[in-house]
Amino acid sequence: MTAHEQRTVCRLPLGATAADCWCQAIAYTPADGRTFQLGHHLANTPRLAMRWLHGRARDIADQLDPAAARPARHWIHDHAENERALATLARGEPYSFALAEDTTRYILSAHPTGSPR
């Protein structure tokens, strides 16, 4: 994640615990530097965080051209990558997936709330 993308991370809500994962989906247009929040969610476990990220990836993919949606659809069904993401989050490390179409980059991320950011 670039420095600009890290600055777009939302503040955690009050009451978040170390076991929670703060999830968000953003769209970023590098040409003009604009960032659009597409949604955020506080998940209670890494598995629920991945479920939320997969749902947002489906929503984004449904709006893209088939060729641009292919990487998101593959990622949603990639069991090995899902296990790697779960292990990353369980270690307290952030996880993100990026997708691009034309002039827009989409970033789906989860950050364990107990990890430094």
Secondary structure, DSSP 8 states (H G I E B T S, - for coil): --HHHHHT-----TT--TT-EEEEEEEEETTTTEEEEEEEEEESSHHHHHHHHHHHHHHHHHTS-HHHHHHHHHHHT-HHHHHHHHHHHHTT--EEEEEEETTEEEEEEEEETTS--
